[in-house]
Amino acid sequence: MASKTSGDISEVKFLTVAEVASVMRVSKMTVYRLVHSGDLPAVRVGRSFRVSEEDVNEYLRKSFFQTG
């Protein structure tokens, strides 16, 4: 999805799965499903995942749909 064009990863803010779930107002399991399906890019750190805040915002932007 979204990626920094400058290549400087030091300015990227990473969120835990619990923080992403809180922002999106879904369960942690839903976030894990999105990560494992490839819909939400994540970085594996040890046994846990981190998701960039920019990728969360991009996923939410693309998820909006027009209602009738």
C-alpha positions in Angstrom: 0.0 0.0 0.0 1.5 3.3 1.0 5.2 3.6 1.4 7.6 6.4 2.2 9.2 7.7 -1.0 12.3 9.1 0.7 13.3 5.7 2.0 13.9 7.1 5.6 12.2 4.6 7.9 13.2 6.5 11.0 10.2 8.8 10.7 7.6 6.1 10.3 5.3 5.6 13.3 4.6 1.9 13.9 1.5 0.8 15.7 0.8 -2.5 17.6 -2.0 -4.8 16.5 -4.0 -3.6 19.6 -3.4 0.1 18.6 -4.6 -0.6 15.0 -7.7 -2.4 16.3 -8.4 0.6 18.6 -8.0 3.1 15.7 -10.2 1.0 13.3 -12.6 0.0 16.1 -12.4 -3.6 15.3 -11.1 -6.7 17.2 -7.4 -7.7 17.2 -8.4 -10.8 15.3 -9.7 -8.7 12.5 -6.4 -6.9 12.3 -4.5 -10.2 12.3 -6.8 -11.4 9.4 -6.1 -8.3 7.4 -2.3 -8.7 8.0 -2.3 -12.4 7.1 -4.4 -11.9 4.0 -2.0 -9.2 2.8 -4.6 -6.5 2.8 -2.8 -4.6 5.5 1.1 -4.5 5.3 2.9 -5.3 8.5 6.4 -5.9 9.8 7.1 -8.8 12.0 9.1 -7.9 15.1 9.9 -11.1 17.0 6.6 -12.8 17.6 4.5 -9.7 17.1 3.5 -7.4 14.2 3.8 -3.7 13.7 1.8 -1.7 11.2 2.8 1.7 10.0 0.3 4.4 10.8 0.5 5.6 7.1 -0.6 2.1 5.9 -3.5 2.1 8.4 -4.7 5.5 7.1 -4.3 4.4 3.5 -6.3 1.2 4.1 -9.1 3.2 5.7 -9.1 5.7 2.8 -9.4 2.9 0.3 -12.2 1.2 2.3 -14.7 4.1 2.1 -17.6 3.5 -0.3 -20.4 5.7 -1.6 -23.9 5.0 -0.3 -27.0 5.4 -2.3 
